[in-house]
Amino acid sequence: MNKKKVIVKLEEEKFVEEVLNSIKVKGMTITNTKEAMQKVYNFMEDNANLKMDYLEN
């Protein structure tokens, strides 16, 4: 298995866990969460320089 993919997978799992914990602590609904995540997606699409290393493999 490619080492980069393992690191990305572990970081992804950690990120998801952190987001879900934050949602639980704040008592957010599914609708609140979807709306907030859409703002994140929009920002990333408009502003972020994203690495695409995982697509090269």
N, C-alpha and C positions, 0 to 999 in steps of 0.2 A: 504494500500500500504506500502511496505517495505521502511523504512526511507533511507537505503543505496541506494536503486534504485533511489529515488527522488534526492538525492545529486549527484549521478553519472549523472543523466539526466541533472540536472542544470549545472554541470561542463562541460558536453559534449556540451551543447548549448552555453555556454560561450566560450569554446575552438573553436568551429566552427565559431562563430561570429568573434573572434579575428583573426583566419586564413583568413577568407574571407575579412575582413577589410585590412589586410596586403597585400593580393593579389591585392585588388583594388588600394591601395596607391602605390604599386610598379608597377602597370600596367602589371602584369604577364598574359601571355596567358594560355590557358588550357594545352597546351603542356608543358610549363615551370612549371606549377603547378604540373602536373602529374609526371614529372621527379624529382622535388624537393621532393614531397611526397614519391616517391619510395625510395629515399635516406633515408628519415625518417623511413620508414617501415623496410628497410634493417638494419639500425642501431639498431632499437628497437629489431628486431628479433635476432640480433647477440649479443647485449650487455645489454639490459634492463631486470630488474627483475620486471615483471608486476604482479600486484595483480589481482586475479581472483575472488574476493568476489562476484561479480554479478552472476557468474555461479553457486554458491552454493545455490541460492534461486530458 
